[in-house]
Amino acid sequence: MPTKSIYTEEELVSLLKSRDQQAYSYLYDSYAAAFYGVIQRIVGEGEEATDILQEGFVKVWKSIEQYDVSKGKLFTWMLNIMRHVAIDYLRSGIRKKEQHTDSLEPGKHVNGNETQTKVDHLGLRNVLDKLKEEHRVIIELAYYQGYTQEEISKELDIPLGTVKSRARQALTQLRQILN
């Protein structure tokens, strides 16, 4: 049976929950490049990023029953899984962060096109560009660089409470932009 070229999110979720392998093939083909780009920003290029991508998709396969459509989009749920797998990898001690990732100089942050990833075809860059600069920086460091809020606080030399407030405000602003 040939794979369907386009599924609605509702159809895709239903098929995934019924363990339809063609739906998983479709899911991988549709989203792997975007997730690989995000993972690369966290761990760097190479075999590690590919391994993390595979591990992330296995985790999606095993935990699809936990996905709740009322809490957000499938893409966002999967993106968070991929990010967590990548960040867990960095923190696991399998490799030392200082040896394999580019660190940011104190007081400097990623801006402009430096955070552009393969997810641009989804329009995420345009959405992020609509955020206030102080909010965009927090989101970019957290989601594209894998920083914790404490690390962002140290990197930007601002109080942890300010980082948390700005992150919350950024997410609120993103919800308004996307709705």
C-alpha positions in Angstrom: 0.0 0.0 0.0 1.5 3.4 -1.0 2.1 6.0 1.6 -0.3 8.9 1.6 1.4 12.1 0.6 -0.3 14.4 3.2 -2.1 13.7 6.4 -4.0 16.1 8.6 -2.6 16.3 12.1 -5.6 14.5 13.5 -5.2 11.6 10.9 -1.5 11.3 11.6 -1.9 11.2 15.4 -4.6 8.6 15.1 -2.5 6.4 12.8 0.6 6.9 15.0 -1.3 5.8 18.1 -2.5 2.7 16.2 1.2 2.0 15.4 0.9 2.4 11.7 4.4 2.1 10.3 3.6 4.0 7.1 2.5 6.9 9.3 5.8 6.7 11.1 7.7 6.7 7.8 5.7 9.8 6.8 6.4 11.4 10.1 10.2 10.8 9.8 10.3 11.9 6.2 8.4 15.1 7.0 10.1 16.2 10.2 13.6 14.6 10.4 15.4 17.5 8.6 13.8 20.1 10.9 14.6 18.2 14.0 18.1 17.4 12.8 18.8 21.1 12.4 17.6 21.8 16.0 19.7 18.9 17.4 22.7 20.2 15.5 22.4 23.6 17.1 22.6 21.9 20.5 25.2 19.1 20.0 27.0 20.1 16.8 27.2 18.2 13.5 28.1 14.6 12.9 27.2 11.1 14.0 26.1 12.2 17.4 23.3 14.4 16.0 22.1 11.6 13.8 22.1 9.1 16.7 20.2 11.6 18.8 17.7 12.1 16.0 17.1 8.4 15.9 16.8 8.1 19.6 14.3 11.0 19.6 12.1 9.2 17.0 12.3 6.0 19.0 11.1 7.9 22.0 8.3 9.4 20.0 7.3 5.9 18.9 7.3 4.6 22.4 5.5 7.5 24.0 3.0 8.5 21.4 0.2 7.5 23.7 1.2 10.3 26.0 0.7 12.9 23.4 -2.4 15.1 24.2 -3.8 17.1 21.3 -5.4 19.5 23.7 -2.0 20.6 25.1 -0.4 21.6 21.7 0.6 20.6 18.2 2.3 17.3 17.4 5.4 19.1 16.0 5.9 21.1 19.3 5.5 17.9 21.4 8.1 16.1 19.2 10.4 19.1 19.2 10.5 19.1 23.0 11.3 15.4 23.0 14.2 16.0 20.5 15.5 18.9 22.6 15.3 16.9 25.8 17.1 13.9 24.2 19.9 16.2 22.9 20.2 18.1 26.2 20.2 14.8 28.2 23.0 13.6 25.9 25.1 16.7 26.6 24.6 16.4 30.4 25.2 12.6 30.4 28.9 13.0 30.4 29.3 11.0 27.2 31.1 13.9 25.8 32.4 17.1 27.3 30.5 20.2 26.2 33.6 22.3 26.1 35.3 20.0 23.6 32.6 19.7 21.1 30.3 22.8 21.1 31.0 26.4 20.4 30.6 28.4 23.5 29.4 31.9 23.6 31.6 34.6 25.0 30.3 36.1 28.2 27.9 39.0 27.5 27.3 37.9 23.9 24.4 36.1 22.4 23.4 34.6 19.2 21.4 36.9 16.9 20.5 37.4 13.4 20.9 34.5 11.0 23.3 32.6 13.2 20.4 30.6 14.6 18.8 29.8 11.3 18.2 26.1 11.0 16.5 23.7 8.7 13.1 24.5 10.3 12.9 27.8 8.4 10.5 26.2 5.9 8.1 26.1 8.7 8.3 29.8 9.2 9.7 29.7 12.7 12.4 32.3 11.9 9.7 34.8 10.9 7.8 34.1 14.1 10.9 34.5 16.3 11.7 37.7 14.5 8.4 39.1 15.7 9.4 38.7 19.4 10.9 41.6 21.4 14.8 41.3 21.2 15.0 40.5 25.0 12.5 37.7 24.6 13.9 36.3 21.3 17.4 36.0 22.9 16.1 33.9 25.7 14.2 31.6 23.4 17.2 31.2 21.0 19.6 30.4 23.9 17.1 27.9 25.5 15.8 26.2 22.4 18.6 26.5 19.8 21.6 26.3 22.1 20.2 24.1 24.8 20.9 26.4 27.7 19.2 26.1 31.0 17.6 29.2 32.5 20.5 29.3 35.0 23.0 29.2 32.2 21.1 32.0 30.4 21.2 34.1 33.5 25.0 33.7 33.8 25.5 34.2 30.0 23.5 37.4 29.8 24.4 38.6 33.3 20.8 39.1 34.4 19.0 37.7 37.4 17.4 34.2 37.1 14.0 35.7 37.9 14.3 38.0 34.9 15.2 35.1 32.7 12.1 33.2 33.9 9.9 36.2 33.5 11.1 36.9 30.0 10.8 33.3 29.0 7.2 33.2 30.2 6.5 36.5 28.4 8.1 35.2 25.2 5.9 32.0 25.3 2.8 34.1 25.9 3.8 36.4 23.0 4.5 33.3 20.8 1.0 32.0 21.6 -0.6 35.3 20.5 1.4 35.4 17.3 0.5 31.8 16.4 -3.2 32.1 17.2 
